[in-house]
Amino acid sequence: MKSLEEPVCELMAATRTIAVEPILGLDSPAAAPEVAGGDPTAATPEATREEPTAAAPETTREEPAAAMGEDDELVERVLDEVAANLALEGAPGPPPPGLGLEARPERPTRRLCESRKLISAFSWELAQCDQTIADREAKIAWLDARLAASGGEHREQTAALEAVLAGIETEIASLRAENARLKEEEDRSKASMKRLADRISTLENELGLRICPHELEGMLHARMFEGVQVCRRLVKLIDPDFPVQYLHLGNRGVQHKDDLVAEEPQDSQRRPLPP
């Protein structure tokens, strides 16, 4: 059995020009010498157009319908294209007889099979998604239960921390109060020192004295030396043989008796002893 590819191609070319008579003539043995096995030069176009008028549409499509076999898919695609071309050209009424469009059997096409496969794949993916959602919901429920179980422990820890925080805040408040009290005492001490300094300045201004530290040290040293001299004179009056050279100021060293006597002031320079 020869392939139907060449007659189908001729059929497609004929349907694009909407020439119905040549399309019908393709199915006759005289018009298709390659299929019937005749001579291609024996048939003329006029005979090709006249022969299909005498043949019925049913007898014309019997041989191709029986010879489809393994070329079903190709024929289906060609018939779909023929119907589309007729619809685009605006052919009125039903499709012309002899093309097999009026009695096409309802068969599952490749597109329908692919659609069913896609639907099956989508259904499987949807089932996987449902399973994933169920697993996530179970995990969320487990986490909720665990959180509820550990809520009591967390509340106890929070209460303990709040108690410690309250104690720290109380201690901070007491330290702030103590700091305020010390600051008040410091302010009072500064005020007292300022008043004392003002009083000293007032007395100095009244007495006309401006005593610097060096002058004060010299005055104290002179008074101490005078006290030592008084002690020496008293010792001489009590015991003339007492070694008065050992009576001296701390940082002046051991002085000789003659030097001490020589340093003694005269009677006219002596000051009266304090009572």
Kinemage of the C-alpha trace (Angstrom):
@kinemage 1
@onewidth
@group {chain A} dominant
@subgroup {mainchain}
@vectorlist {calphas} color= white
{ca met a 1} P 0.000 0.000 0.000
{ca lys a 2} L 1.487 3.242 -1.099
{ca ser a 3} L 1.651 6.216 1.183
{ca leu a 4} L -1.024 8.881 1.099
{ca glu a 5} L 1.429 11.753 1.460
{ca glu a 6} L 1.367 12.940 -2.187
{ca pro a 7} L -2.440 12.895 -2.576
{ca val a 8} L -2.808 14.596 0.783
{ca cys a 9} L -0.399 17.361 -0.254
{ca glu a 10} L -2.361 17.875 -3.443
{ca leu a 11} L -5.536 17.961 -1.368
{ca met a 12} L -4.086 20.664 0.871
{ca ala a 13} L -2.993 22.748 -2.148
{ca ala a 14} L -6.437 22.438 -3.682
{ca thr a 15} L -8.259 23.462 -0.508
{ca arg a 16} L -6.171 26.632 -0.201
{ca thr a 17} L -7.560 27.843 -3.569
{ca ile a 18} L -11.112 26.672 -2.727
{ca ala a 19} L -11.339 24.671 -5.962
{ca val a 20} L -13.881 22.016 -5.078
{ca glu a 21} L -13.978 20.102 -8.393
{ca pro a 22} L -10.219 19.370 -8.542
{ca ile a 23} L -10.365 18.260 -4.920
{ca leu a 24} L -13.144 15.838 -5.746
{ca gly a 25} L -11.262 14.637 -8.814
{ca leu a 26} L -8.232 13.693 -6.745
{ca asp a 27} L -10.112 10.810 -5.191
{ca ser a 28} L -10.963 9.198 -8.581
{ca pro a 29} L -8.665 6.556 -10.097
{ca ala a 30} L -8.466 8.424 -13.422
{ca ala a 31} L -7.370 11.730 -11.877
{ca ala a 32} L -4.748 10.154 -9.540
{ca pro a 33} L -2.645 7.900 -11.742
{ca glu a 34} L -0.004 7.427 -9.065
{ca val a 35} L -2.545 5.822 -6.751
{ca ala a 36} L -4.414 3.821 -9.434
{ca gly a 37} L -1.269 2.699 -11.256
{ca gly a 38} L -2.217 4.216 -14.697
{ca asp a 39} L -0.321 6.455 -17.051
{ca pro a 40} L -0.136 10.098 -15.997
{ca thr a 41} L -0.322 11.275 -19.640
{ca ala a 42} L -3.509 9.348 -20.401
{ca ala a 43} L -5.814 11.623 -18.389
{ca thr a 44} L -6.605 15.220 -19.279
{ca pro a 45} L -7.900 17.935 -16.937
{ca glu a 46} L -11.267 17.893 -18.673
{ca ala a 47} L -11.746 14.208 -18.053
{ca thr a 48} L -10.637 14.691 -14.496
{ca arg a 49} L -13.313 17.284 -13.856
{ca glu a 50} L -16.100 15.298 -15.545
{ca glu a 51} L -15.563 11.928 -13.872
{ca pro a 52} L -16.314 12.870 -10.266
{ca thr a 53} L -19.766 14.148 -11.234
{ca ala a 54} L -20.848 10.638 -12.050
{ca ala a 55} L -19.362 9.057 -8.946
{ca ala a 56} L -21.120 9.194 -5.619
{ca pro a 57} L -19.328 10.809 -2.588
{ca glu a 58} L -19.658 7.615 -0.583
{ca thr a 59} L -17.831 5.461 -3.152
{ca thr a 60} L -15.179 8.160 -3.614
{ca arg a 61} L -13.976 8.086 0.048
{ca glu a 62} L -14.241 4.332 0.553
{ca glu a 63} L -10.708 3.460 -0.574
{ca pro a 64} L -8.880 6.259 1.354
{ca ala a 65} L -10.962 5.506 4.442
{ca ala a 66} L -9.942 1.868 4.246
{ca ala a 67} L -6.317 2.735 3.503
{ca met a 68} L -5.757 5.157 6.411
{ca gly a 69} L -4.213 2.651 8.849
{ca glu a 70} L -0.888 3.963 10.047
{ca asp a 71} L -1.470 7.363 8.368
{ca asp a 72} L -4.411 8.260 10.639
{ca glu a 73} L -2.517 11.017 12.360
{ca leu a 74} L -1.472 12.657 9.091
{ca val a 75} L -5.016 12.487 7.723
{ca glu a 76} L -6.411 13.960 10.931
{ca arg a 77} L -4.011 16.890 10.700
{ca val a 78} L -4.859 17.467 7.027
{ca leu a 79} L -8.586 17.382 7.682
{ca asp a 80} L -8.168 19.874 10.522
{ca glu a 81} L -6.275 22.211 8.213
{ca val a 82} L -8.916 21.806 5.474
{ca ala a 83} L -11.683 22.703 7.890
{ca ala a 84} L -9.712 25.708 9.119
{ca asn a 85} L -9.069 26.926 5.560
{ca leu a 86} L -12.737 26.559 4.661
{ca ala a 87} L -13.735 28.496 7.748
{ca leu a 88} L -11.228 31.279 6.963
{ca glu a 89} L -12.454 31.582 3.360
{ca gly a 90} L -16.042 31.886 4.602
{ca ala a 91} L -17.451 28.853 2.779
{ca pro a 92} L -21.233 28.831 3.363
{ca gly a 93} L -23.131 25.786 4.562
{ca pro a 94} L -21.766 22.361 5.436
{ca pro a 95} L -18.432 21.129 4.030
{ca pro a 96} L -18.553 19.745 0.485
{ca pro a 97} L -19.134 16.022 0.071
{ca gly a 98} L -16.269 13.723 -0.720
{ca leu a 99} L -13.815 15.189 1.806
{ca gly a 100} L -14.888 13.021 4.709
{ca leu a 101} L -15.546 16.051 6.936
{ca glu a 102} L -19.238 15.289 7.290
{ca ala a 103} L -18.700 11.855 8.830
{ca arg a 104} L -15.452 12.152 10.834
{ca pro a 105} L -15.387 9.677 13.689
{ca glu a 106} L -14.811 10.999 17.176
{ca arg a 107} L -11.281 9.803 17.989
{ca pro a 108} L -8.912 11.001 20.666
{ca thr a 109} L -6.255 13.162 19.053
{ca arg a 110} L -2.692 13.623 20.212
{ca arg a 111} L -3.582 16.992 21.718
{ca leu a 112} L -6.293 15.393 23.821
{ca cys a 113} L -3.876 12.709 25.018
{ca glu a 114} L -1.295 15.330 25.920
{ca ser a 115} L -3.975 17.304 27.746
{ca arg a 116} L -4.915 14.228 29.730
{ca lys a 117} L -1.258 13.649 30.596
{ca leu a 118} L -0.911 17.253 31.719
{ca ile a 119} L -4.047 16.947 33.824
{ca ser a 120} L -2.656 13.800 35.435
{ca ala a 121} L 0.651 15.540 36.147
{ca phe a 122} L -1.142 18.552 37.611
{ca ser a 123} L -3.279 16.269 39.748
{ca trp a 124} L -0.158 14.553 41.094
{ca glu a 125} L 1.490 17.903 41.859
{ca leu a 126} L -1.711 19.082 43.546
{ca ala a 127} L -1.712 15.961 45.709
{ca gln a 128} L 1.924 16.630 46.630
{ca cys a 129} L 1.034 20.212 47.552
{ca asp a 130} L -1.852 19.001 49.692
{ca gln a 131} L 0.485 16.583 51.476
{ca thr a 132} L 3.026 19.357 52.067
{ca ile a 133} L 0.311 21.626 53.444
{ca ala a 134} L -0.870 18.859 55.764
{ca asp a 135} L 2.702 18.302 57.008
{ca arg a 136} L 3.163 22.021 57.642
{ca glu a 137} L -0.130 22.220 59.520
{ca ala a 138} L 0.902 19.266 61.693
{ca lys a 139} L 4.238 20.937 62.447
{ca ile a 140} L 2.492 24.202 63.340
{ca ala a 141} L 0.157 22.343 65.692
{ca trp a 142} L 3.159 20.655 67.349
{ca leu a 143} L 4.880 24.017 67.798
{ca asp a 144} L 1.706 25.509 69.294
{ca ala a 145} L 1.483 22.639 71.779
{ca arg a 146} L 5.141 23.004 72.707
{ca leu a 147} L 4.740 26.746 73.168
{ca ala a 148} L 1.707 26.230 75.389
{ca ala a 149} L 3.617 23.669 77.475
{ca ser a 150} L 6.613 25.953 77.937
{ca gly a 151} L 4.481 29.026 78.609
{ca gly a 152} L 4.270 28.377 82.377
{ca glu a 153} L 8.038 28.086 82.763
{ca his a 154} L 8.571 31.261 80.799
{ca arg a 155} L 6.036 33.088 82.944
{ca glu a 156} L 7.836 32.016 86.138
{ca gln a 157} L 11.169 33.164 84.770
{ca thr a 158} L 9.615 36.449 83.708
{ca ala a 159} L 8.157 37.003 87.188
{ca ala a 160} L 11.555 36.308 88.809
{ca leu a 161} L 13.283 38.706 86.457
{ca glu a 162} L 10.661 41.357 87.126
{ca ala a 163} L 11.231 40.978 90.895
{ca val a 164} L 15.004 41.366 90.438
{ca leu a 165} L 14.411 44.383 88.239
{ca ala a 166} L 12.137 45.943 90.867
{ca gly a 167} L 14.871 45.462 93.513
{ca ile a 168} L 17.444 47.090 91.246
{ca glu a 169} L 15.127 50.013 90.588
{ca thr a 170} L 14.581 50.459 94.360
{ca glu a 171} L 18.337 50.448 94.974
{ca ile a 172} L 18.850 52.957 92.187
{ca ala a 173} L 16.214 55.226 93.741
{ca ser a 174} L 17.938 55.036 97.166
{ca leu a 175} L 21.327 55.796 95.586
{ca arg a 176} L 19.843 58.780 93.814
{ca ala a 177} L 18.405 60.063 97.101
{ca glu a 178} L 21.802 59.596 98.818
{ca asn a 179} L 23.510 61.391 95.958
{ca ala a 180} L 21.084 64.292 96.277
{ca arg a 181} L 21.734 64.505 100.033
{ca leu a 182} L 25.511 64.490 99.535
{ca lys a 183} L 25.192 67.149 96.903
{ca glu a 184} L 23.198 69.323 99.306
{ca glu a 185} L 25.875 68.863 101.988
{ca glu a 186} L 28.566 69.737 99.476
{ca asp a 187} L 26.672 72.872 98.527
{ca arg a 188} L 26.353 73.811 102.200
{ca ser a 189} L 30.092 73.188 102.776
{ca lys a 190} L 30.965 75.331 99.789
{ca ala a 191} L 28.716 78.078 101.095
{ca ser a 192} L 30.336 77.876 104.566
{ca met a 193} L 33.833 78.002 103.066
{ca lys a 194} L 32.833 80.987 100.980
{ca arg a 195} L 31.445 82.761 104.025
{ca leu a 196} L 34.648 81.977 105.974
{ca ala a 197} L 36.815 83.284 103.146
{ca asp a 198} L 34.718 86.431 102.986
{ca arg a 199} L 35.110 86.876 106.774
{ca ile a 200} L 38.890 86.434 106.589
{ca ser a 201} L 39.083 88.946 103.766
{ca thr a 202} L 36.992 91.379 105.778
{ca leu a 203} L 39.246 91.023 108.854
{ca glu a 204} L 42.374 91.461 106.782
{ca asn a 205} L 40.938 94.569 105.246
{ca glu a 206} L 40.002 95.911 108.678
{ca leu a 207} L 43.451 95.181 110.168
{ca gly a 208} L 45.341 96.145 107.060
{ca leu a 209} L 47.217 92.830 107.026
{ca arg a 210} L 48.149 90.775 104.069
{ca ile a 211} L 50.020 87.737 105.418
{ca cys a 212} L 51.564 85.412 102.879
{ca pro a 213} L 52.528 81.811 103.766
{ca his a 214} L 56.275 82.553 103.805
{ca glu a 215} L 55.880 85.457 106.192
{ca leu a 216} L 53.707 83.347 108.441
{ca glu a 217} L 56.352 80.611 108.523
{ca gly a 218} L 59.044 83.139 109.436
{ca met a 219} L 56.921 84.557 112.222
{ca leu a 220} L 56.291 81.096 113.663
{ca his a 221} L 59.985 80.231 113.532
{ca ala a 222} L 60.919 83.430 115.338
{ca arg a 223} L 58.368 82.754 118.031
{ca met a 224} L 59.713 79.228 118.469
{ca phe a 225} L 63.286 80.521 118.773
{ca glu a 226} L 62.201 82.987 121.396
{ca gly a 227} L 60.533 80.151 123.309
{ca val a 228} L 63.756 78.146 123.238
{ca gln a 229} L 65.693 81.093 124.582
{ca val a 230} L 63.204 81.507 127.409
{ca cys a 231} L 63.564 77.803 128.261
{ca arg a 232} L 67.356 78.150 128.370
{ca arg a 233} L 67.213 81.090 130.737
{ca leu a 234} L 64.850 79.249 133.022
{ca val a 235} L 67.159 76.212 133.085
{ca lys a 236} L 70.152 78.409 133.938
{ca leu a 237} L 68.275 79.950 136.813
{ca ile a 238} L 67.368 76.523 138.153
{ca asp a 239} L 70.631 74.685 137.500
{ca pro a 240} L 73.600 76.687 136.251
{ca asp a 241} L 75.565 73.510 135.473
{ca phe a 242} L 72.897 72.036 133.138
{ca pro a 243} L 74.189 71.673 129.550
{ca val a 244} L 71.860 74.051 127.896
{ca gln a 245} L 73.530 73.462 124.511
{ca tyr a 246} L 71.240 70.520 124.064
{ca leu a 247} L 68.233 72.809 124.109
{ca his a 248} L 67.777 73.875 120.488
{ca leu a 249} L 65.353 73.833 117.607
{ca gly a 250} L 64.886 70.574 115.755
{ca asn a 251} L 66.636 71.453 112.471
{ca arg a 252} L 69.323 73.824 113.737
{ca gly a 253} L 71.779 71.149 114.970
{ca val a 254} L 73.748 70.994 118.244
{ca gln a 255} L 74.981 74.411 119.215
{ca his a 256} L 77.861 75.263 121.553
{ca lys a 257} L 77.243 76.728 124.947
{ca asp a 258} L 79.221 79.856 124.142
{ca asp a 259} L 77.243 80.393 120.979
{ca leu a 260} L 74.026 79.979 122.883
{ca val a 261} L 75.143 82.457 125.508
{ca ala a 262} L 76.317 84.847 122.844
{ca glu a 263} L 72.953 84.617 121.129
{ca glu a 264} L 71.135 85.574 124.275
{ca pro a 265} L 69.745 89.068 124.050
{ca gln a 266} L 70.740 91.780 126.419
{ca asp a 267} L 68.613 92.773 129.371
{ca ser a 268} L 67.362 95.804 127.521
{ca gln a 269} L 66.254 93.625 124.585
{ca arg a 270} L 64.580 90.953 126.660
{ca arg a 271} L 60.846 90.803 126.536
{ca pro a 272} L 58.846 90.153 129.654
{ca leu a 273} L 57.887 86.522 130.197
{ca pro a 274} L 54.287 85.613 129.713
{ca pro a 275} L 52.320 85.137 132.888
